[in-house]
Amino acid sequence: MRKLVIIAAAAENNALGKDNELVWHLPDDFKRFKSLTSGHKIIMGRKTLESFPKPLPNRTHIAITRDEDYTPKFPCTIVHSLAEAIALVKEDETAFIIGGGEIYKQSMDRATDIELTRVHGTFDADAFFPEIDEELWELVKEEYHPKDDKHKYDFSYLSYKRK
């Protein structure tokens, strides 16, 4: 069965980032993101793609843009809708939807799972994660990570499955 996993880090006010950058630095969250997404397709919007200095290793990049003439700064698959991106994921594959805010919003009714890092704090942002409807999603795992010398903020890993 095809798995479409939304993966994100969002603050308590659902802030994702500002000016196409994250507003926190959480090394353990980066490690978790790498571990979960390695070897899989990652689906993202154009702005998320442009936030990367180079392709993420060992992942197939699929970027969505409305711009028919868009040329990415490194080789990747360009599509023009979320449906087109999902069509590239085979029935037995897992793909990760990695942002940004608009792509997450479009994905909420198509995803099978959500891997959310909830950053405990509120932040000024211009991109936001959509609300998770508890009627549709079940929290199946939660793991708290206190702030420490490498992590300025407390955060929790939250794993959801569609009900």
C-alpha positions as MATLAB code, in Angstrom:
seq = 'MRKLVIIAAAAENNALGKDNELVWHLPDDFKRFKSLTSGHKIIMGRKTLESFPKPLPNRTHIAITRDEDYTPKFPCTIVHSLAEAIALVKEDETAFIIGGGEIYKQSMDRATDIELTRVHGTFDADAFFPEIDEELWELVKEEYHPKDDKHKYDFSYLSYKRK';
ca = [
       0.000    0.000    0.000;
       1.270    3.474   -0.865;
       2.209    5.549    2.178;
       2.189    9.330    1.989;
       3.786   10.741    5.114;
       3.662   14.424    5.968;
       6.853   15.288    7.861;
       7.266   18.687    9.476;
       8.544   20.639   12.446;
       5.996   23.183   13.672;
       5.733   25.359   16.755;
       2.765   25.405   19.119;
       1.279   28.236   17.010;
       1.903   26.031   13.919;
       4.760   28.269   12.740;
       6.965   26.509   10.179;
       9.378   29.211    9.110;
       9.998   32.760    8.017;
      11.567   34.095    4.815;
      11.930   30.510    3.523;
      14.047   29.438    6.525;
      13.438   27.516    9.734;
      13.270   29.701   12.831;
      15.030   27.156   15.099;
      17.977   24.773   14.925;
      17.294   21.264   16.276;
      20.102   18.847   15.291;
      18.275   15.740   16.587;
      15.247   16.659   14.476;
      17.497   16.957   11.386;
      18.895   13.483   12.162;
      15.390   12.060   12.511;
      14.291   13.694    9.240;
      17.307   12.207    7.463;
      16.764    8.764    8.962;
      13.046    8.662    8.063;
      13.303   10.126    4.544;
      16.539    8.500    3.271;
      15.930    6.134    0.395;
      12.484    7.596   -0.355;
      10.829   10.153   -2.594;
      10.393   13.595   -1.048;
       7.631   15.870   -2.348;
       7.886   19.621   -1.817;
       6.901   23.001   -3.126;
       9.238   25.148   -5.196;
      10.188   27.445   -2.291;
      11.155   24.482   -0.117;
      13.315   23.139   -2.958;
      14.973   26.537   -3.313;
      15.804   26.601    0.412;
      18.245   23.684   -0.115;
      21.819   24.592   -1.091;
      22.127   21.203   -2.817;
      20.040   18.024   -3.181;
      19.509   15.948   -0.043;
      21.510   12.743   -0.480;
      19.835    9.385   -1.103;
      16.399   10.853   -1.820;
      14.411   11.434   -5.008;
      13.303   15.077   -5.115;
       9.885   15.945   -6.581;
       9.054   19.650   -6.630;
       5.669   21.212   -7.358;
       5.393   24.569   -9.111;
       2.743   26.329  -11.159;
       5.523   27.875  -13.291;
       5.588   25.875  -16.549;
       9.055   27.269  -17.386;
      10.684   26.694  -13.990;
      14.301   25.519  -14.038;
      15.579   24.086  -10.730;
      19.115   24.823   -9.524;
      19.904   21.086   -9.387;
      18.414   18.051  -11.157;
      15.063   16.897   -9.784;
      11.593   15.992  -11.017;
       9.342   19.017  -11.609;
       5.556   18.609  -11.587;
       2.715   21.112  -11.619;
       0.277   19.704   -9.059;
       0.180   17.589   -5.919;
      -1.803   14.950   -7.824;
       0.960   14.750  -10.427;
       3.557   14.328   -7.657;
       1.568   11.583   -5.915;
       1.110    9.770   -9.244;
       4.904    9.273   -9.288;
       4.723    7.234   -6.052;
       4.185    3.520   -6.718;
       1.608    1.509   -4.762;
       4.272   -0.226   -2.633;
       6.324    2.925   -1.931;
       6.526    5.424    0.900;
       6.958    9.089    0.020;
       7.398   12.057    2.335;
       5.701   15.397    1.902;
       8.228   17.875    3.288;
       6.597   21.270    2.789;
       5.994   24.056    2.669;
       2.817   25.365    4.254;
       0.648   25.356    1.130;
       1.766   21.840    0.119;
       1.040   20.581    3.650;
      -2.451   22.094    3.495;
      -3.156   20.416    0.132;
      -1.797   17.091    1.446;
      -3.846   16.759    4.638;
      -6.709   14.876    2.965;
      -4.360   12.573    0.992;
      -1.698   11.663    3.553;
      -1.742    8.358    5.415;
       0.583    9.436    8.258;
       1.998   12.567    9.882;
       5.420   12.755   11.545;
       5.347   16.077   13.367;
       8.059   17.576   15.510;
       6.158   19.949   17.808;
       8.544   22.694   18.894;
       7.435   23.938   22.303;
       7.214   27.675   21.817;
       5.523   30.255   19.625;
       7.364   32.005   16.824;
       6.914   34.826   14.354;
       6.478   33.164   10.954;
       5.107   33.576    7.448;
       4.486   29.862    6.790;
       2.236   27.711    8.964;
       1.341   24.044    9.367;
      -2.394   23.243    9.046;
      -4.443   22.260   12.094;
      -4.569   18.498   12.710;
      -8.201   17.391   12.934;
      -8.360   14.940   15.866;
     -11.522   13.419   14.325;
      -9.446   12.242   11.345;
      -6.041   11.596   12.926;
      -4.998    9.414   15.850;
      -1.839   10.180   17.830;
      -0.080    6.796   18.011;
       3.304    7.771   19.475;
       4.732   10.712   21.375;
       8.334   11.245   22.459;
       9.413   14.306   24.460;
      12.881   15.840   23.993;
      13.928   18.480   26.559;
      16.109   21.409   25.560;
      19.821   20.911   26.134;
      23.156   22.418   25.090;
      22.472   21.594   21.401;
      18.726   22.347   21.397;
      17.471   25.778   22.443;
      13.834   24.583   22.672;
      11.958   21.595   24.091;
      10.199   19.557   21.412;
       8.162   16.390   20.979;
       8.009   13.875   18.157;
       4.340   13.154   17.389;
       3.338   10.274   15.098;
      -0.206   10.252   13.695;
      -2.108    7.715   11.608;
      -5.243    8.436    9.663;
      -8.267    6.955   11.497;
];
